[in-house]
Amino acid sequence: MPKVPKATTYFIRSLLSITDNIVEDRIVHPHNVVIHDGDDPYVVVAADKGTATVSDVANALALERNFWLGDAFASGGSNGYDHKAMGITARGAWISVQRHFREMGIDVQTDPITVAGVGDMSGDVFGNGMLLSKTIRLIAAFDHRHIFIDPNPDPATSWAERQRLFELPRSSWDDYDRKLLSKGGGIYARSEKTIKLSPQARDALGIESEVTDPSTLMSAILKSAVDLLWFGGIGTYVKASTQSNADVGDPANDAIRVDGLELRARALGEGANLAVTQAGRIEFAEKGGRINTDFIDNSAGVDCSDNEVNIKIPLNRQMRDGRLTLAKRNALLVKMTEDVAEMVLEDNRLQTLALSVAESRGVRALPGHVRTIELLEASGRLDRKVEGLQSSEELLRRKQESRGLTRPELAVVLSMSKLALQEAAETLKLADDKTVERELFEAFPAPMRKAHADAIRAHRLRNEILATRVANRLVNRLGPSVALDMTEEEGASLAQVVSAFLVTEQLLDLPKLWAQIEKAALPEAVRVELFAIAADSVRAHLSDILRSVGDEASVTALSKLLERGVHKISAAATKLLRAEVRNEAEARRERLVSLGASEDIVGGLVRLFELDGVFGIAALAARKKMDELALTRAYTRLGEALGVDWAHQQIARFVPGDQWERLLTANLARDFEQLRIDFLARLRSKDPETAVDEWIAHQGPRLEQFRNLIDRARTEGSVSAPMLAQIAAQARILLAR
């Protein structure tokens, strides 16, 4: 066993001594420990420093005690995934950087960008990060020993030298070949009392004084007008102007620290933990800077560890059963290294894309986002003070300035929403649902799916893995507030929202549409807009399901109930459209074409809109054992007779002023569909078309009066929530006759 401080081994042994174990598939409580909570055998550790050595020690202790996780107890050991060798944390953070600049029309892999940062080339995140593009022009950086300045670097030459330092054991900036520095460059020890700067260095960093001290110089580096500020070193270097250094709690960097308002970089990559306070992030974002949070940017390291543990659990089970040798398992782990990396980086890519889609909604989404914060706070998941979120009143005031939440704020809402959804999804026991089985296998690298299928199916964490994947995808694709919004709008549970999402995704083939949007050659702003349009349509379909199926939450049961009707109506949808809907669909088509979307994408998005209401009709047809197309034609005829399609379309354009108006308009959006479904459900005839025609014939004067109300609303010039509510109320009264 490698040597580590005794305190470390004592600590690890203590953890194991009070943790439940699994022996022959039974929970075994620790000896002489009083159990006050439920069974919980799942505990893993992750070393922050000296990962491989400490992880090996932890795993040896776990094996010594026959702990069920074996060497999955501590990730990143000798027989695990080496984060620095993979460069996984830096690669994940670089995904964030690529998105920031892609949305500014810059490809950081081919277009030169100026960079300043904190760290050195021997560091995992800084070193790996500064090798991820050969067009990086690193102007300046500092670590705890030296300050590096290269005012006008040659990208190719400086990249090669950085790579040499990265491969040099325990290198520092002092090892950089000074002959390769551009004119006016230099490397200075932080211990120097004064530093004389060249004109080139002063110009690059925006410093007027010829002589300065190290602290002032490092502050100037942080405030330099570069494209990217890249953090890979330990410490908190940026706060908000409203915060004191004492608020930050990192006295070692008090003399260096700057305010978010003072940053002049265009974007910030937070590969290190807490390089910027949350208030500092928000301040920088509010002045136009591109920034996420540390737990978004550097999440790939933790994600990689999670994947390692999840992979080792079934493989270790097979070793215990004698089906797999240690040598073959280790060889398989090595073989799957890049597969694991790709899975992790895909998580980063989709999460940063989700933030961009949420941010693009701006002030329109503000009431929903604020209400989601309130719901998360009420559930005890979110502490506004800890997360740096203002009161609801202060956040809603941003509407007056046409501002929504910033990316750092959205990152908090996004992550907390995922946790809430994951917990809800676990109650569904998705691993027992055959419809979702494929999802479990997709959580593992392709090389182990077939050979170790039985072990994957028997995975002790299969429900948790599935819940995590589904929660991630729902929030990434639909936004951080949709699921919690629907618990209020539809009176549904989060678990029901998850089931409705999985059914919608499956029956409308949403993965195909998402893939088409992702692969299309489009400006990034257009791609983000297309994803937002898709999310709005999918949200409407989720509401349709939740209103149509009662308390049913089984994905398989819902699919069985709805599949036949959805496919049958979908095949004939174009012929069944009402005039108002057809006109709106054509307007949407023209808009999408003008954005540059391909015919496949245009067709997919328009079809999502055209099928609005399909789940309600399919559910009714299944329950009443009626022909789906006849029911759809009756539904269409009723809509044309009433003329409510116009009012329904207005809601999609309506921007709610507050949370109550949001709830009202959300309910109205479904009411204009649901009141017709309710009417058809009351029909006793097996011929709904004839029954609707007879009703229309008997309601001539009342129908004319109602259509006059619609015509009056159309000529008003502006649409209000009370106007739409009155139309819905009158329609329901009319249909009750």
PATOR-983611 format. One record per residue (C-alpha): residue number from 1; x, y, z; residue in one letter. Coordinates in steps of 0.5 Angstrom, whole numbers. Example, Ala and Ser with C-alpha at 12.3 -4.5 7.8 and 13.67 -1.06 7.14 Angstrom:
2
   resi      c1      c2      c3   resn
      1      25      -9      16      A
      2      27      -2      14      S
This chain:
737
   resi      c1      c2      c3   resn
      1       0       0       0      M
      2       3       7      -2      P
      3       5      11       4      K
      4       0      17       6      V
      5      -1      21      12      P
      6      -4      17      18      K
      7      -9      22      19      A
      8     -12      20      11      T
      9     -12      12      13      T
     10     -15      14      20      Y
     11     -21      18      16      F
     12     -22      13      11      I
     13     -22       7      16      R
     14     -27      11      20      S
     15     -32      13      14      L
     16     -32       5      12      L
     17     -33       3      19      S
     18     -40       7      20      I
     19     -42       6      13      T
     20     -47       0      11      D
     21     -44      -6       6      N
     22     -47     -11       2      I
     23     -46     -18       3      V
     24     -49     -23      -2      E
     25     -54     -18      -4      D
     26     -56     -16       3      R
     27     -55     -10       6      I
     28     -51     -11      13      V
     29     -50      -5      18      H
     30     -44      -4      21      P
     31     -42      -7      28      H
     32     -44      -3      34      N
     33     -47       3      30      V
     34     -54       5      32      V
     35     -58       6      25      I
     36     -63      12      25      H
     37     -64      13      18      D
     38     -65       8      12      G
     39     -60       3       8      D
     40     -55       7       5      D
     41     -49       3       3      P
     42     -47       8      -3      Y
     43     -41      12      -1      V
     44     -35      14      -5      V
     45     -29      18      -4      V
     46     -25      23      -9      A
     47     -18      26      -7      A
     48     -17      33      -9      D
     49      -9      32      -9      K
     50      -5      27     -10      G
     51     -11      23     -13      T
     52      -7      17     -16      A
     53      -4      15      -9      T
     54      -9      17      -4      V
     55     -14      13      -9      S
     56     -10       7      -9      D
     57     -10       7      -1      V
     58     -17       8       0      A
     59     -19       3      -5      N
     60     -14      -2      -2      A
     61     -17       0       5      L
     62     -24      -2       2      A
     63     -22      -8      -1      L
     64     -19     -10       6      E
     65     -25      -9       9      R
     66     -29     -13       3      N
     67     -33      -7       2      F
     68     -38      -8      -4      W
     69     -35      -3      -8      L
     70     -28      -5      -8      G
     71     -24      -1     -12      D
     72     -30       3     -15      A
     73     -29       6      -8      F
     74     -24      12     -10      A
     75     -24      14     -17      S
     76     -18      16     -21      G
     77     -13      11     -18      G
     78      -8       7     -22      S
     79     -13       2     -25      N
     80     -18       8     -26      G
     81     -18      14     -30      Y
     82     -13      19     -29      D
     83     -16      26     -30      H
     84      -9      30     -32      K
     85      -7      25     -37      A
     86     -14      25     -40      M
     87     -14      33     -39      G
     88     -22      32     -38      I
     89     -23      37     -33      T
     90     -20      42     -38      A
     91     -23      39     -44      R
     92     -30      40     -41      G
     93     -28      47     -39      A
     94     -26      49     -46      W
     95     -33      46     -49      I
     96     -36      52     -45      S
     97     -30      57     -48      V
     98     -32      54     -55      Q
     99     -39      56     -54      R
    100     -38      63     -51      H
    101     -34      65     -57      F
    102     -38      61     -62      R
    103     -44      65     -61      E
    104     -40      71     -62      M
    105     -38      68     -69      G
    106     -31      66     -67      I
    107     -28      59     -68      D
    108     -23      58     -62      V
    109     -20      52     -66      Q
    110     -18      56     -72      T
    111     -19      64     -70      D
    112     -13      67     -66      P
    113     -15      69     -59      I
    114     -11      73     -54      T
    115     -11      70     -47      V
    116      -9      71     -40      A
    117     -10      67     -34      G
    118      -8      64     -27      V
    119      -4      58     -27      G
    120       2      54     -30      D
    121       4      49     -35      M
    122       5      44     -30      S
    123      -2      44     -27      G
    124      -8      40     -30      D
    125     -13      45     -32      V
    126      -9      51     -34      F
    127      -3      46     -37      G
    128      -8      42     -41      N
    129     -13      48     -43      G
    130      -7      52     -46      M
    131      -6      46     -51      L
    132     -13      45     -53      L
    133     -12      50     -59      S
    134      -6      52     -63      K
    135      -9      59     -64      T
    136      -8      61     -57      I
    137      -4      67     -56      R
    138      -2      67     -49      L
    139      -1      74     -47      I
    140       0      74     -39      A
    141      -1      69     -33      A
    142       2      68     -26      F
    143       2      62     -21      D
    144       4      62     -14      H
    145      11      63     -16      R
    146      12      67     -22      H
    147       9      72     -27      I
    148       9      71     -35      F
    149       9      76     -40      I
    150       9      75     -47      D
    151       6      81     -51      P
    152       5      79     -58      N
    153       7      71     -58      P
    154       7      67     -64      D
    155       1      62     -63      P
    156       5      56     -66      A
    157      12      58     -63      T
    158       9      59     -56      S
    159       4      53     -57      W
    160      10      48     -58      A
    161      14      51     -52      E
    162       8      51     -47      R
    163       7      43     -49      Q
    164      15      42     -47      R
    165      13      45     -41      L
    166       7      41     -40      F
    167      11      35     -41      E
    168      17      37     -37      L
    169      16      34     -29      P
    170      14      40     -24      R
    171      16      45     -29      S
    172      15      53     -28      S
    173      14      59     -32      W
    174      22      60     -30      D
    175      23      54     -35      D
    176      20      58     -41      Y
    177      25      59     -46      D
    178      26      67     -46      R
    179      29      67     -53      K
    180      22      65     -55      L
    181      18      71     -52      L
    182      16      76     -56      S
    183      19      83     -56      K
    184      18      86     -49      G
    185      16      80     -46      G
    186      19      77     -39      G
    187      18      72     -33      I
    188      19      75     -26      Y
    189      19      72     -19      A
    190      13      74     -15      R
    191      18      75      -9      S
    192      21      81     -13      E
    193      19      88     -10      K
    194      19      92     -16      T
    195      18      90     -23      I
    196      20      94     -29      K
    197      16      93     -35      L
    198      17      94     -43      S
    199      13      99     -47      P
    200      10      93     -50      Q
    201       8      89     -44      A
    202       5      96     -41      R
    203       1      97     -48      D
    204      -1      89     -48      A
    205      -4      90     -41      L
    206      -6      97     -41      G
    207      -1      99     -35      I
    208       2     107     -35      E
    209       7     106     -30      S
    210      14     104     -32      E
    211      15     101     -25      V
    212      10      97     -21      T
    213      10      91     -16      D
    214       8      84     -17      P
    215       1      85     -14      S
    216      -1      91     -18      T
    217       2      87     -24      L
    218      -2      81     -23      M
    219      -9      85     -22      S
    220      -7      88     -29      A
    221      -7      82     -32      I
    222     -14      80     -29      L
    223     -16      86     -32      K
    224     -13      86     -39      S
    225     -17      87     -45      A
    226     -16      80     -48      V
    227     -21      75     -51      D
    228     -21      70     -46      L
    229     -19      70     -38      L
    230     -17      62     -36      W
    231     -17      60     -29      F
    232     -13      54     -27      G
    233     -10      56     -21      G
    234     -12      55     -14      I
    235     -15      62     -11      G
    236     -21      67     -11      T
    237     -19      72     -16      Y
    238     -25      76     -18      V
    239     -31      79     -13      K
    240     -37      84     -14      A
    241     -36      91     -13      S
    242     -41      90      -7      T
    243     -37      85      -4      Q
    244     -31      86       1      S
    245     -25      82       1      N
    246     -27      79       8      A
    247     -33      77       5      D
    248     -29      73       0      V
    249     -25      69       5      G
    250     -19      68       1      D
    251     -14      73       5      P
    252      -8      70       1      A
    253     -10      74      -5      N
    254     -13      80      -2      D
    255      -8      84      -5      A
    256      -9      81     -12      I
    257     -17      81     -13      R
    258     -21      85     -17      V
    259     -28      87     -18      D
    260     -33      84     -24      G
    261     -34      91     -26      L
    262     -26      92     -28      E
    263     -26      85     -32      L
    264     -25      87     -39      R
    265     -24      80     -42      A
    266     -30      78     -47      R
    267     -31      71     -44      A
    268     -28      67     -38      L
    269     -27      60     -37      G
    270     -27      58     -30      E
    271     -23      51     -30      G
    272     -21      52     -23      A
    273     -26      52     -17      N
    274     -29      59     -14      L
    275     -24      63     -18      A
    276     -30      68     -18      V
    277     -35      69     -13      T
    278     -42      68     -15      Q
    279     -44      76     -14      A
    280     -37      77     -18      G
    281     -40      73     -24      R
    282     -47      76     -24      I
    283     -43      83     -24      E
    284     -39      81     -30      F
    285     -45      78     -34      A
    286     -49      84     -33      E
    287     -44      88     -36      K
    288     -44      84     -42      G
    289     -38      79     -40      G
    290     -39      71     -42      R
    291     -39      67     -36      I
    292     -42      61     -33      N
    293     -40      58     -26      T
    294     -35      54     -24      D
    295     -39      48     -23      F
    296     -41      48     -30      I
    297     -34      49     -33      D
    298     -30      44     -29      N
    299     -36      39     -28      S
    300     -32      34     -33      A
    301     -28      32     -27      G
    302     -33      30     -23      V
    303     -37      27     -29      D
    304     -31      23     -31      C
    305     -31      20     -23      S
    306     -38      18     -23      D
    307     -37      14     -30      N
    308     -31      11     -27      E
    309     -35       8     -21      V
    310     -41       6     -25      N
    311     -37       2     -30      I
    312     -33      -1     -25      K
    313     -39      -3     -21      I
    314     -42      -8     -26      P
    315     -35     -10     -28      L
    316     -33     -12     -21      N
    317     -39     -16     -20      R
    318     -37     -20     -26      Q
    319     -30     -21     -23      M
    320     -33     -23     -16      R
    321     -37     -28     -20      D
    322     -31     -31     -23      G
    323     -33     -29     -30      R
    324     -28     -23     -31      L
    325     -20     -23     -29      T
    326     -17     -17     -26      L
    327     -12     -16     -32      A
    328     -18     -16     -37      K
    329     -22     -11     -33      R
    330     -16      -7     -33      N
    331     -15      -7     -40      A
    332     -22      -6     -42      L
    333     -22       0     -37      L
    334     -16       3     -41      V
    335     -19       1     -48      K
    336     -26       5     -46      M
    337     -22      11     -44      T
    338     -24      16     -50      E
    339     -31      13     -50      D
    340     -32      15     -43      V
    341     -28      22     -45      A
    342     -33      23     -50      E
    343     -39      21     -46      M
    344     -37      26     -41      V
    345     -36      32     -46      L
    346     -42      31     -49      E
    347     -45      32     -42      D
    348     -42      39     -42      N
    349     -44      41     -49      R
    350     -51      40     -48      L
    351     -51      43     -41      Q
    352     -48      49     -44      T
    353     -52      49     -50      L
    354     -58      49     -45      A
    355     -56      55     -41      L
    356     -55      59     -48      S
    357     -63      57     -50      V
    358     -65      59     -43      A
    359     -61      66     -43      E
    360     -64      67     -50      S
    361     -71      67     -48      R
    362     -69      73     -44      G
    363     -75      77     -40      V
    364     -80      73     -43      R
    365     -78      67     -39      A
    366     -77      71     -33      L
    367     -83      70     -29      P
    368     -83      62     -30      G
    369     -75      62     -28      H
    370     -77      67     -21      V
    371     -83      62     -20      R
    372     -78      56     -20      T
    373     -73      59     -16      I
    374     -79      60     -11      E
    375     -81      53     -11      L
    376     -74      50     -10      L
    377     -73      55      -4      E
    378     -79      52      -1      A
    379     -77      45      -2      S
    380     -71      47       2      G
    381     -66      45      -4      R
    382     -64      52      -6      L
    383     -61      58      -1      D
    384     -62      65      -4      R
    385     -56      68       0      K
    386     -51      62      -1      V
    387     -53      62      -9      E
    388     -53      69      -9      G
    389     -60      70     -12      L
    390     -64      77     -11      Q
    391     -71      77      -8      S
    392     -77      75     -13      S
    393     -79      83     -13      E
    394     -72      85     -15      E
    395     -71      80     -20      L
    396     -78      81     -23      L
    397     -76      89     -23      R
    398     -71      87     -29      R
    399     -77      86     -33      K
    400     -77      94     -34      Q
    401     -70      94     -37      E
    402     -72      88     -41      S
    403     -67      83     -38      R
    404     -68      76     -36      G
    405     -63      72     -31      L
    406     -56      72     -33      T
    407     -52      65     -34      R
    408     -49      65     -27      P
    409     -56      65     -24      E
    410     -59      61     -30      L
    411     -53      55     -28      A
    412     -56      55     -21      V
    413     -63      54     -23      V
    414     -61      49     -28      L
    415     -57      45     -23      S
    416     -62      45     -18      M
    417     -68      43     -22      S
    418     -64      37     -25      K
    419     -63      35     -18      L
    420     -71      36     -16      A
    421     -72      32     -23      L
    422     -67      26     -21      Q
    423     -70      25     -14      E
    424     -77      25     -17      A
    425     -75      20     -23      A
    426     -72      15     -18      E
    427     -79      14     -16      T
    428     -81      12     -22      L
    429     -77       6     -22      K
    430     -75       7     -29      L
    431     -70       1     -29      A
    432     -76      -4     -29      D
    433     -80      -1     -35      D
    434     -78      -4     -41      K
    435     -79       2     -45      T
    436     -73       5     -42      V
    437     -68      -1     -42      E
    438     -64       2     -48      R
    439     -63       8     -44      E
    440     -59       4     -39      L
    441     -54       1     -44      F
    442     -53       8     -47      E
    443     -50      10     -40      A
    444     -44       6     -41      F
    445     -39       6     -47      P
    446     -40       1     -53      A
    447     -35      -4     -52      P
    448     -38      -6     -45      M
    449     -45      -6     -47      R
    450     -46     -13     -51      K
    451     -41     -17     -47      A
    452     -43     -15     -40      H
    453     -50     -14     -41      A
    454     -53     -18     -36      D
    455     -48     -14     -31      A
    456     -51      -8     -33      I
    457     -58     -10     -32      R
    458     -57     -12     -25      A
    459     -53      -6     -24      H
    460     -55      -4     -16      R
    461     -55       4     -19      L
    462     -59       3     -25      R
    463     -65       7     -23      N
    464     -61      12     -20      E
    465     -57      12     -27      I
    466     -63      13     -31      L
    467     -66      18     -27      A
    468     -60      22     -27      T
    469     -60      21     -35      R
    470     -67      23     -36      V
    471     -67      29     -31      A
    472     -61      32     -35      N
    473     -64      31     -42      R
    474     -71      34     -40      L
    475     -68      40     -37      V
    476     -62      41     -42      N
    477     -68      40     -48      R
    478     -73      44     -45      L
    479     -70      49     -40      G
    480     -69      49     -32      P
    481     -76      52     -31      S
    482     -81      48     -35      V
    483     -82      41     -30      A
    484     -83      45     -24      L
    485     -88      50     -28      D
    486     -92      44     -30      M
    487     -93      42     -23      T
    488     -97      48     -22      E
    489    -100      49     -29      E
    490    -103      42     -29      E
    491    -103      40     -22      G
    492     -98      34     -24      A
    493     -92      31     -20      S
    494     -85      32     -22      L
    495     -85      24     -24      A
    496     -91      25     -28      Q
    497     -88      30     -32      V
    498     -82      26     -33      V
    499     -86      20     -36      S
    500     -90      25     -40      A
    501     -83      27     -43      F
    502     -81      20     -44      L
    503     -87      19     -48      V
    504     -87      25     -52      T
    505     -80      24     -54      E
    506     -81      17     -56      Q
    507     -88      18     -60      L
    508     -86      24     -64      L
    509     -78      22     -65      D
    510     -75      28     -62      L
    511     -68      25     -62      P
    512     -68      26     -69      K
    513     -70      33     -70      L
    514     -65      35     -64      W
    515     -60      31     -68      A
    516     -62      35     -74      Q
    517     -61      42     -71      I
    518     -55      40     -68      E
    519     -51      38     -74      K
    520     -54      43     -79      A
    521     -49      49     -81      A
    522     -52      55     -78      L
    523     -50      61     -74      P
    524     -50      59     -67      E
    525     -55      64     -65      A
    526     -60      61     -70      V
    527     -59      54     -68      R
    528     -60      56     -61      V
    529     -67      60     -63      E
    530     -69      53     -66      L
    531     -68      49     -60      F
    532     -72      54     -56      A
    533     -78      54     -62      I
    534     -78      46     -61      A
    535     -78      47     -53      A
    536     -84      51     -53      D
    537     -88      46     -58      S
    538     -85      40     -54      V
    539     -88      44     -47      R
    540     -95      44     -50      A
    541     -95      37     -52      H
    542     -93      35     -45      L
    543     -99      39     -42      S
    544    -103      36     -47      D
    545    -101      29     -44      I
    546    -101      31     -37      L
    547    -109      33     -38      R
    548    -111      27     -42      S
    549    -108      21     -38      V
    550    -110      22     -30      G
    551    -105      20     -25      D
    552    -102      14     -30      E
    553     -94      15     -29      A
    554     -92       9     -33      S
    555     -88      10     -39      V
    556     -90       3     -42      T
    557     -97       4     -40      A
    558     -98      11     -43      L
    559     -94       9     -49      S
    560     -99       4     -50      K
    561    -105       8     -49      L
    562    -103      14     -54      L
    563     -98      10     -59      E
    564    -104       8     -64      R
    565    -107      15     -64      G
    566    -101      19     -65      V
    567     -98      15     -71      H
    568    -105      15     -74      K
    569    -107      22     -73      I
    570     -99      24     -75      S
    571    -100      21     -82      A
    572    -106      25     -84      A
    573    -105      31     -80      A
    574    -104      36     -86      T
    575    -111      34     -89      K
    576    -114      35     -82      L
    577    -111      42     -80      L
    578    -116      48     -79      R
    579    -115      54     -83      A
    580    -113      58     -77      E
    581    -108      53     -76      V
    582    -106      52     -83      R
    583    -104      60     -84      N
    584    -100      60     -77      E
    585     -96      54     -79      A
    586     -95      57     -86      E
    587     -92      63     -83      A
    588     -88      59     -78      R
    589     -85      55     -84      R
    590     -83      62     -88      E
    591     -80      64     -81      R
    592     -76      58     -81      L
    593     -74      58     -88      V
    594     -72      66     -87      S
    595     -67      63     -81      L
    596     -64      59     -86      G
    597     -66      52     -83      A
    598     -66      46     -88      S
    599     -73      43     -90      E
    600     -72      37     -85      D
    601     -72      42     -79      I
    602     -77      46     -82      V
    603     -82      40     -83      G
    604     -80      37     -76      G
    605     -81      44     -72      L
    606     -88      46     -76      V
    607     -90      38     -75      R
    608     -89      39     -68      L
    609     -94      45     -68      F
    610     -99      42     -73      E
    611    -100      36     -68      L
    612    -101      40     -62      D
    613    -107      37     -58      G
    614    -106      30     -61      V
    615    -104      27     -55      F
    616    -111      29     -52      G
    617    -115      26     -58      I
    618    -111      20     -58      A
    619    -112      19     -51      A
    620    -120      20     -52      L
    621    -120      15     -58      A
    622    -117      10     -54      A
    623    -121      11     -48      R
    624    -128      11     -52      K
    625    -126       6     -57      K
    626    -127      11     -63      M
    627    -124      12     -69      D
    628    -118      17     -68      E
    629    -119      21     -75      L
    630    -126      21     -74      A
    631    -125      24     -67      L
    632    -120      29     -70      T
    633    -125      31     -76      R
    634    -130      33     -71      A
    635    -125      36     -66      Y
    636    -123      41     -72      T
    637    -130      42     -74      R
    638    -132      44     -67      L
    639    -126      49     -67      G
    640    -128      52     -74      E
    641    -135      53     -72      A
    642    -132      57     -65      L
    643    -127      61     -69      G
    644    -122      60     -62      V
    645    -116      58     -66      D
    646    -114      65     -67      W
    647    -115      66     -59      A
    648    -111      60     -58      H
    649    -105      63     -63      Q
    650    -105      69     -59      Q
    651    -103      66     -53      I
    652     -96      64     -56      A
    653     -94      71     -57      R
    654     -97      74     -50      F
    655     -91      76     -46      V
    656     -94      75     -38      P
    657     -92      81     -34      G
    658     -92      77     -27      D
    659     -92      70     -25      Q
    660    -100      70     -24      W
    661    -101      72     -31      E
    662     -96      66     -33      R
    663    -100      61     -30      L
    664    -107      64     -33      L
    665    -104      64     -40      T
    666    -101      57     -39      A
    667    -108      55     -37      N
    668    -111      58     -43      L
    669    -107      55     -48      A
    670    -109      48     -46      R
    671    -116      51     -44      D
    672    -117      52     -52      F
    673    -115      45     -53      E
    674    -118      42     -47      Q
    675    -125      45     -47      L
    676    -126      41     -54      R
    677    -124      35     -52      I
    678    -128      35     -46      D
    679    -134      37     -50      F
    680    -132      31     -55      L
    681    -132      26     -49      A
    682    -139      28     -47      R
    683    -142      25     -53      L
    684    -146      19     -53      R
    685    -145      18     -61      S
    686    -140      13     -64      K
    687    -140      18     -70      D
    688    -137      24     -67      P
    689    -137      28     -74      E
    690    -145      28     -74      T
    691    -146      29     -67      A
    692    -142      36     -68      V
    693    -145      38     -74      D
    694    -152      37     -71      E
    695    -150      41     -65      W
    696    -147      47     -69      I
    697    -154      47     -73      A
    698    -158      47     -66      H
    699    -153      53     -63      Q
    700    -154      58     -69      G
    701    -155      64     -66      P
    702    -151      63     -60      R
    703    -145      61     -64      L
    704    -146      67     -68      E
    705    -146      71     -62      Q
    706    -139      68     -60      F
    707    -136      69     -66      R
    708    -138      76     -66      N
    709    -134      76     -59      L
    710    -128      73     -63      I
    711    -129      79     -68      D
    712    -129      84     -63      R
    713    -123      82     -60      A
    714    -119      81     -66      R
    715    -120      89     -68      T
    716    -118      91     -61      E
    717    -111      92     -63      G
    718    -108      89     -57      S
    719    -109      83     -53      V
    720    -109      82     -46      S
    721    -110      76     -41      A
    722    -117      78     -39      P
    723    -119      78     -46      M
    724    -117      71     -47      L
    725    -120      69     -41      A
    726    -126      72     -42      Q
    727    -126      68     -49      I
    728    -124      62     -46      A
    729    -130      62     -41      A
    730    -135      64     -46      Q
    731    -133      58     -50      A
    732    -134      53     -44      R
    733    -141      56     -43      I
    734    -143      55     -50      L
    735    -140      48     -50      L
    736    -143      46     -44      A
    737    -150      47     -47      R
